[in-house]
Amino acid sequence: MNYVSTRGEAPVLAFDDVLLAGLARDGGLYVPEDWPRFTPEDLQAMRGLSYAELAARVMAPFAAPAVSEDDLGAIVADAYGGFDHPDVAPVIQLGGNEWLLELFHGPTLAFKDYAMQVLGRLFDLVLGRRGQRVTIVGATSGDTGSAAIEACRDREAVEIFILHPHGRVSEVQRRQMTTVTSANVHNIAIEGTFDDCQDLVKAMFNDQAFRDRLNLSAVNSINWARIVAQVVYYVRAALAVGAPEREVAFAVPTGNFGNVFAGYVAKQAGLPIRRLAVGSNRNDILTRFLVTKRMEIGEVVPTLSPSMDIQVSSNFERLLFEVLDRDGAAVARTMQAFRSDGVFELETAAWQRIRSLFDGERLDDTQTKNIIQDIYRAWGMLVDPHTAIGIAAGRLRRVGLDVPMVALATAHAAKFPDAVADATGVTPSLPPRLADLLDREERFEVLPADLSAVRDHVAARVAARGAAA
Ligand SMILES: *Cc1c(COP(=O)(O)O)cnc(C)c1O
């Protein structure tokens, strides 16, 4: 499969080059030149597979010929072997037509492990073949960073720098990053918001000389390989609730639009998905867009679901490219207007194409806590605030739909113990492998939201590590 940029100006690349490139050179995001297609028979044949086998089968057409299905098979077997549930991503029935897809059985207890553990190993494979090293730079509002650090720690060919907004991630989230003291792991706390962190990362990537000198690479949710790895659990869940004979709907707590976009990709690849419900917190740029056609940046406000405290959803550009008939120039114009004015409005036809699949719901913190409480009372189950928003969006959007609704449980309740305890009176406990997290030593640097300060810091660290090696 070859990949094209959403802005139409960057070179067409193969899967391994897209993996290492992250952002395209024209500022766009890479998407497949065309969609691979699984027939209903292909999907039926996937039913008895283990999670790892399914992952290799689903990812293979996207990765070929750069990475073979055999190489993928070895990578995913190793990646998912470390997860703490035999089904890797179990599907639990909540009510009549209501299901929960548990995506918190990886090392950092959030869905991002499902892609990141694969990504770290893909980097090893591809860089090893080329005899290269990379500097990974990423921004996190919480869960991406720890998942990336877990996936890259101690890897030979990788230095990893993760920026998080200082004081705006939960203690558990911060400690999951800052207590990893491997020499190739560098945590930076930025005095600003997540969007500031993301802007700094983008600016470093747009500095061509810097980018080339440090061989910059990204593992945040714009990395195409992450999207592909996330397609797998949509297929898994759909098969579990009756696909391909039956349609299915998903509800997804959404920030950067990466997870729910994987649902779109699954549909393009032949999975019978009727609807995708986007759940957001008070940072509701997407849900407002789905009502008004206007994508308009607002203030980022802190909420109980910090991994969704985002105003600019980077992966949305991929959907934009689709509904603008893959016209890279039109996407570039729209994104430039968005960048300079903080707003764009889509034409009705393109917006309707989005609305033919996507719905949006937003919940404030009180509603989120109420849902956490309802679920605890009904089933004795503790869910985290992000998951609660997904479940609520699914419930609101299930009305009148006669297909199973699968909500994605994106984090373990113990990652957000305060919110969960506040709602239920019960403090969720960390699984054994993280039990001593609060006692481990932390290491991170605090820097202002200033490009030259951050760039110099990264360059100095890479130089020092190179000298030490
Ligand atoms: C990252 C994250 C999200 C948002 O996912 P996107 O792919 O950015 O839309 C939701 N919930 C949790 C727990 C997360 O870590």
The ligand as an ORCA input file, in Angstrom:
! r2SCAN-3c Opt
* xyz 0 1
  C      -6.239      9.448     24.130
  C      -7.471      9.101     24.866
  C      -8.732      9.390     24.356
  C      -8.930     10.129     23.059
  O      -8.527      9.377     21.942
  P      -8.240     10.100     20.539
  O      -7.689      9.051     19.674
  O      -7.260     11.187     20.827
  O      -9.552     10.639     20.069
  C      -9.835      8.954     25.069
  N      -9.700      8.302     26.237
  C      -8.502      8.033     26.769
  C      -8.432      7.336     28.075
  C      -7.344      8.403     26.106
  O      -6.160      8.126     26.628
*
